[in-house]
Amino acid sequence: MKTTNKYTVFCHNCNFKQIIIPSELKNFVCIKSSMIQKTIPQIDLLTKKLISKETSQPIKVKCPKCGFAIRPKIIPKEKQND
């Protein structure tokens, strides 16, 4: 039996708390975020274009009760009670 990670969604504003599996994340409203710049942009001498490495931000969802932005956190395997 394959075990999946569980996430905890906790709102510090209204104390909403729920433990979910990744497939239940679609029930929440996701907040779009832009990419984060990892390196300083540099000019490629051959193509004369800017080169910059980017990384994505962690997923954020809206709290169903108050609309506050929440980051779902992974529950460690040792603390998961199946």
Long-range contacts (C-beta under 8 A, 24 or more apart in sequence): 3-77, 3-80, 3-82, 5-74, 5-75, 6-74, 6-75, 6-80, 7-72, 7-73, 7-74, 7-75, 8-72, 8-73, 8-75, 9-61, 9-63, 9-70, 9-72, 10-70, 10-73, 11-63, 11-65, 11-66, 11-68, 11-70, 12-68, 13-63, 13-66, 13-68, 14-63, 14-65, 14-66, 14-68, 16-63, 16-64, 16-65, 16-66, 19-75, 20-72, 25-59, 25-61, 25-72, 28-61, 28-62, 28-64, 29-61, 29-62, 30-59, 30-60, 30-61, 31-60, 31-61, 31-62, 31-69, 33-57, 33-60
